[in-house]
Amino acid sequence: MFTPESLFSEIIKDLSEKSSPVAVNSWAPYTRAIAIKDGNLVLVADNDMIFGFISRQWLERINASLNELTSEHLTVTLLNGKAEEISWRAQRDDMAFGGYTFERFIVGNSNRFAHAAAYSVSQNPAMTYNPLFIYGQSGLGKTHLLYAIASEVRKKFDKLNIVYIKGDDFTNELVEAIQAGAVERFRQRYRQADLLLVDDIQFIAGKERTQEEFFHTFNSLHEAGKQIVLTADRPPKEMYTLEERLKSRFEWGLLADVQPPDLETRMALVSSKAKALGLELNPKIVEYIAESITNNVRQLEGALKKIKAMNEIMHADVTMSLVETAIRDIIKESPGLYPTPDLIMKEVCSFFNIPKEKIIGLSKTKDVTIPRQIMLYLIREMTDLSLPDIGKFVKRDHTTVLYAINKIQDQLLDDPNLEATLKDIRKNIRSAT
């Protein structure tokens, strides 16, 4: 009996013999088989270009090969990218959202309002708060609430079309659609949603074409009475390069913040997650972990996973000494004080939607030099690197670095838009640390 992976492997082998390995390798490495379900072999293409290429030139041949290899009368369903994969799984109760349900969400004073709002939306989509905008620092459970809404809606309204996307992936998919001449299909995918979930919407700020597309998508869905749920690391008013028309729309419904959990909630989180991992922790250890890691739920989970790994690999009892050793690297006196130059470069590149190779390359066009100068300015501001050290990082002389920093400082005197850009990028960097 075939698994999805083994069946797809046989199809690739069959097609390679019938045409050529080179031709098949132009798309096969960028395609995954994820399920055999409801008479379908479900494949996922990595991006819009591969999806279009397979659809036009290979889908019939894949189906023909599939019919020859199995007597189960299967048909290929081809999905475009990770977002469509998640939506497909959600449509079929496959727990695409990794078990992130309302039942598994630990409620405390810091998140009670956001939890209640999210649950209300899941019971009556587009009838209570639309849009629902959940914001707070990274690692506090915003994504969990987003997934929980999707899981609950799927249980109650099994025919609704759920679409999930991350803010930066929305931009990436739009760029791919423009390059492939498939913008209309991109629009239809999002504008036909009954429930649109967008994680980290702050990443569309400052991107003119992305904001334009999302504005019209938002309007189309809202006017059609469809539910929109957004998460971000900050409220709309603090997204300084977000268009005012989008800020106002994000505030149309309900804003719900998620704060760092208090000690009692953190202890409940530690106990719950330890139990899920099969770890037995005494109350003193639970309290120690909760007191040591205060701001980030993901760090709590990471600490417990490390404790479990040490417990299993070293065959050691879970003592206070082992726990102290396990979480030593996670505890920071000043989290996010010194982000790495690599992280700053990554966030600047993401903000301006340019590749890393270009920003550290030799191009002197305006669309590259300004982001490069901003990157150097922020590295100087947000790290303890000297000018020569920054120069080594970007393979330039320290005088070039100093020139770039001075250039940004001069522009800040009379360019409020530049200050807004810097504020947004700083917040993106701090959110990612």
C-alpha positions in Angstrom: 0.0 0.0 0.0 1.4 3.4 -1.0 2.1 6.3 1.3 1.8 9.8 -0.3 5.6 10.0 -0.5 6.2 6.6 -1.9 3.4 7.0 -4.5 4.8 10.3 -5.6 8.3 8.8 -5.8 7.0 6.1 -8.1 5.3 8.7 -10.3 8.6 10.7 -10.6 10.4 7.5 -11.5 7.8 6.6 -14.1 7.8 10.1 -15.7 11.6 10.2 -15.7 11.7 7.0 -17.8 9.0 8.3 -20.2 10.4 11.7 -20.7 13.8 12.6 -19.1 15.1 13.0 -15.6 16.3 16.5 -16.4 12.8 17.6 -17.4 11.2 16.0 -14.3 13.8 17.5 -12.1 12.8 21.0 -13.2 9.8 20.8 -10.9 9.8 17.6 -8.9 12.3 18.7 -6.2 10.0 21.7 -5.5 6.9 19.6 -5.0 5.7 17.5 -2.1 3.1 14.8 -1.6 1.2 15.4 1.7 -1.9 13.1 1.6 -4.0 10.5 -0.1 -7.5 11.5 0.9 -11.0 11.5 -0.5 -9.8 10.0 -3.8 -7.0 12.5 -4.2 -3.3 12.4 -4.2 -2.5 15.9 -2.8 0.6 17.6 -4.0 2.0 21.0 -2.9 4.1 23.1 -5.3 6.6 25.4 -3.5 5.6 28.6 -5.2 3.4 30.2 -7.9 5.9 29.6 -10.7 6.2 25.8 -10.1 2.4 25.6 -9.6 1.8 27.2 -13.0 4.5 25.2 -14.7 3.1 21.9 -13.4 -0.5 22.9 -14.1 0.3 23.8 -17.7 2.7 21.1 -18.8 2.7 18.2 -16.3 -0.6 17.7 -14.6 -2.1 15.5 -17.2 1.0 13.3 -17.4 1.1 13.0 -13.6 -2.6 11.9 -13.5 -1.9 9.4 -16.3 1.0 7.9 -14.4 -1.1 7.8 -11.2 -3.8 5.8 -13.0 -1.3 3.3 -14.3 0.4 2.8 -10.9 -2.7 2.3 -8.7 -6.2 0.9 -9.0 -7.6 3.2 -6.4 -9.0 5.7 -9.1 -7.1 8.7 -7.6 -6.8 12.2 -9.0 -4.1 14.7 -8.3 -5.0 17.8 -6.3 -2.3 20.4 -6.7 -1.9 23.1 -4.1 0.0 26.3 -4.4 2.4 26.9 -1.5 2.3 26.5 2.2 -0.7 28.8 2.7 -2.9 26.7 0.4 -1.6 23.5 2.2 -2.7 24.9 5.6 -6.1 25.9 4.2 -6.6 22.5 2.6 -5.8 20.7 5.8 -8.2 22.9 7.7 -11.0 22.2 5.2 -10.5 18.5 6.0 -10.2 18.5 9.8 -6.6 17.3 9.6 -5.6 19.5 12.6 -3.5 21.7 10.3 -3.1 24.0 13.2 -1.1 21.6 15.3 -3.5 21.0 18.2 -3.7 24.7 19.0 -7.2 24.7 20.4 -9.1 26.9 22.9 -9.0 24.0 25.3 -5.3 23.9 25.3 -4.8 27.7 25.7 -3.9 28.6 29.3 -6.0 31.6 30.2 -4.8 34.2 32.7 -5.3 37.9 33.5 -2.8 38.8 30.8 -4.7 37.2 27.9 -8.3 36.7 29.2 -9.8 39.5 27.0 -8.1 38.4 23.8 -9.1 34.8 24.5 -12.7 35.7 25.0 -12.8 37.8 21.9 -11.2 35.1 19.8 -13.7 32.5 21.1 -16.6 34.8 20.4 -15.5 35.2 16.8 -15.1 31.5 16.3 -18.7 30.9 17.4 -20.2 33.6 15.1 -17.8 34.6 12.3 -18.4 38.2 11.0 -21.2 38.7 13.5 -19.3 40.1 16.5 -15.9 41.7 16.0 -14.8 42.2 12.5 -11.9 42.6 12.1 -10.5 41.2 15.3 -7.0 42.5 15.8 -4.9 40.7 18.4 -1.5 42.3 19.3 1.3 41.7 21.7 5.0 40.7 21.9 6.3 37.6 20.2 5.7 34.3 21.9 2.7 35.2 24.0 0.1 33.0 22.2 -1.3 35.2 19.4 -0.8 32.5 16.8 -2.3 29.9 19.1 -5.5 32.0 19.3 -5.5 32.4 15.5 -5.2 28.7 15.0 -7.8 28.0 17.7 -10.3 30.2 15.8 -9.6 28.2 12.7 -10.0 24.8 14.4 -13.3 25.9 16.1 -14.7 27.4 12.9 -13.9 24.2 11.1 -15.8 22.1 13.6 -18.9 24.3 13.6 -19.0 25.5 10.0 -17.3 22.8 7.9 -18.0 24.3 4.5 -16.4 27.7 5.2 -13.3 28.5 3.2 -10.5 29.3 5.7 -7.4 31.0 4.4 -4.3 31.5 6.6 -1.2 33.5 5.6 1.7 35.3 7.4 2.2 39.0 6.6 5.6 38.5 4.9 4.4 35.5 2.9 1.5 37.7 1.6 4.2 40.0 0.1 6.2 37.1 -1.2 3.2 35.5 -2.9 2.2 38.8 -4.5 5.7 39.3 -5.9 5.7 35.8 -7.3 2.2 36.4 -8.8 3.4 39.6 -10.5 6.4 37.8 -11.9 4.2 35.0 -13.2 1.4 37.2 -14.5 -1.0 35.6 -12.1 -2.2 38.5 -10.0 -5.9 37.9 -10.6 -5.6 34.4 -9.3 -3.7 35.6 -6.3 -6.5 38.1 -5.6 -9.3 35.5 -6.0 -7.6 33.2 -3.6 -7.8 35.7 -0.7 -11.0 37.5 -1.7 -13.0 34.2 -1.8 -12.2 33.4 1.8 -14.9 33.2 4.4 -12.4 33.4 7.2 -9.1 35.2 6.5 -6.4 34.8 9.1 -3.3 37.0 8.8 -0.4 36.4 11.2 2.2 39.2 11.8 0.3 41.8 9.6 3.0 44.4 10.7 5.2 43.1 7.9 3.1 44.6 5.2 3.9 48.1 6.5 6.0 50.2 4.2 5.4 48.0 1.2 3.3 50.1 -1.2 2.0 47.4 -3.6 1.3 44.9 -0.8 -0.7 47.5 1.2 -2.7 48.4 -2.0 -3.6 44.7 -2.6 -4.4 44.1 1.1 -6.6 47.2 1.3 -8.8 46.0 -1.6 -8.8 42.5 -0.2 -9.9 43.8 3.2 -12.6 45.9 1.7 -13.9 43.1 -0.5 -14.2 40.6 2.4 -15.6 43.1 4.9 -18.3 44.3 2.5 -19.2 40.7 1.8 -19.6 40.0 5.5 -16.6 37.7 5.8 -14.5 37.4 9.0 -11.0 38.9 9.2 -8.6 38.2 12.0 -5.2 39.8 12.2 -2.3 39.5 14.6 0.7 41.8 15.1 3.4 42.7 17.6 2.0 46.2 18.0 -1.3 48.1 17.7 -2.1 49.7 14.3 -1.3 53.3 15.5 2.3 52.1 16.2 2.8 50.8 12.6 4.4 54.0 11.5 4.7 53.3 7.8 1.3 51.6 7.5 -1.1 53.6 5.3 -3.7 55.6 7.3 -6.6 54.0 5.4 -5.4 50.5 6.6 -4.8 51.7 10.2 -8.4 53.0 10.3 -9.8 49.7 8.9 -7.8 47.6 11.4 -9.4 49.6 14.2 -13.0 49.2 12.8 -13.6 46.1 14.9 -12.0 45.1 18.1 -8.4 45.6 19.3 -7.3 43.0 21.9 -3.8 42.9 23.4 -1.9 40.0 24.9 0.5 40.8 27.8 3.3 38.8 29.3 1.7 36.2 31.6 1.9 36.7 35.4 3.7 34.2 37.6 0.7 32.0 38.4 -0.2 31.8 34.7 3.4 30.9 33.8 3.4 28.2 36.4 0.2 26.8 34.9 1.8 26.9 31.5 4.9 25.1 32.7 2.8 22.4 34.4 0.5 21.9 31.3 3.3 21.8 28.8 5.4 19.5 31.0 2.5 17.1 31.3 2.1 17.1 27.5 5.8 16.2 27.1 5.5 13.4 29.7 7.7 15.3 32.2 7.1 15.0 36.0 8.2 18.2 37.7 7.9 19.0 41.4 6.3 22.3 42.4 9.6 24.0 43.3 11.0 23.2 39.8 7.8 24.5 38.2 8.1 27.7 40.1 11.8 28.1 39.4 11.2 27.8 35.6 8.3 30.2 35.8 10.3 32.8 37.7 13.3 32.5 35.4 11.5 32.9 32.1 9.1 35.8 32.3 8.3 37.2 28.9 7.9 34.5 26.3 5.7 31.4 26.3 7.8 29.9 23.4 10.9 30.1 25.6 9.1 28.2 28.4 8.2 25.5 25.9 11.8 25.4 24.6 13.2 25.1 28.1 10.9 22.1 28.9 11.9 20.4 25.6 15.6 20.9 26.5 15.0 19.5 30.0 13.3 16.5 28.5 16.1 15.9 26.0 18.7 16.1 28.8 16.6 13.8 30.9 16.4 11.2 28.1 19.9 11.5 26.6 21.8 11.6 29.9 19.4 9.2 31.7 19.4 11.8 34.6 16.7 12.6 37.1 15.0 16.0 36.7 16.7 17.7 39.6 17.0 21.4 40.2 20.6 21.2 39.1 19.7 19.7 35.8 17.0 22.3 35.3 19.4 25.2 36.1 21.8 23.8 33.5 19.2 23.3 30.9 17.7 26.8 31.0 21.0 28.8 31.6 21.3 29.8 28.0 17.7 30.8 27.7 17.8 33.3 30.6 18.9 36.7 29.6 19.3 39.7 31.8 18.3 42.1 29.0 16.5 40.3 26.2 16.9 41.8 22.8 19.4 44.5 24.0 22.0 43.6 21.3 20.4 42.1 18.2 22.9 40.5 15.8 24.0 42.3 12.6 22.6 39.3 10.7 19.2 39.8 12.2 19.2 43.6 11.5 20.2 42.8 7.9 17.4 40.2 7.6 14.7 42.6 8.8 15.9 45.5 6.6 15.9 43.2 3.6 12.4 42.0 4.5 11.1 45.5 5.0 12.4 46.7 1.6 11.8 43.3 -0.1 15.4 43.0 -1.4 17.7 40.0 -1.3 20.6 39.8 1.1 23.1 39.4 -1.8 21.9 42.7 -3.2 22.2 44.8 0.0 25.8 43.7 0.6 26.6 43.8 -3.1 28.1 46.6 -5.1 24.9 48.1 -6.6 24.6 51.9 -6.2 21.0 52.3 -7.4 18.8 54.3 -5.0 16.5 51.3 -4.2 19.6 49.5 -2.8 21.8 52.3 -1.4 19.0 53.7 0.9 18.3 50.3 2.6 22.0 49.7 2.8 22.6 53.0 4.6 19.6 52.3 6.9 21.0 48.9 7.7 24.5 50.3 8.6 22.9 53.1 10.7 20.8 50.5 12.7 23.7 48.2 13.2 25.7 51.1 14.7 22.7 52.1 16.8 21.5 48.7 18.0 24.7 46.8 18.5 28.1 47.4 20.2 30.1 46.9 17.0 32.7 49.5 16.1 32.9 51.1 12.7 35.7 48.8 11.6 33.7 45.8 12.8 30.7 46.9 10.9 32.9 47.5 7.8 34.1 43.9 8.1 30.5 42.6 8.3 29.6 44.3 5.0 33.0 44.0 3.4 33.5 47.8 3.2 35.9 50.3 4.6 34.9 51.9 7.9 34.9 55.4 6.2 32.1 54.1 3.9 30.2 53.0 7.0 30.6 56.4 8.7 29.4 58.1 5.5 26.3 56.0 5.4 25.5 56.7 9.1 26.0 60.5 8.6 23.8 60.4 5.5 20.9 58.9 7.5 21.5 61.3 10.4 21.3 64.3 8.0 18.2 63.0 6.3 16.4 62.5 9.7 16.5 66.3 10.2 13.9 67.0 7.5 12.4 63.6 6.5 9.6 62.4 8.9 9.0 59.4 6.6 12.5 58.1 7.3 12.0 58.3 11.0 8.7 56.3 10.6 10.6 53.7 8.6 13.3 53.4 11.2 10.7 53.0 14.0 9.0 50.2 12.2 12.2 48.3 11.4 13.4 48.7 15.0 10.2 47.2 16.2 10.5 44.3 13.7 14.0 43.6 14.9 13.1 43.7 18.6 10.1 41.5 17.9 12.3 38.9 16.3 14.9 38.8 19.1 
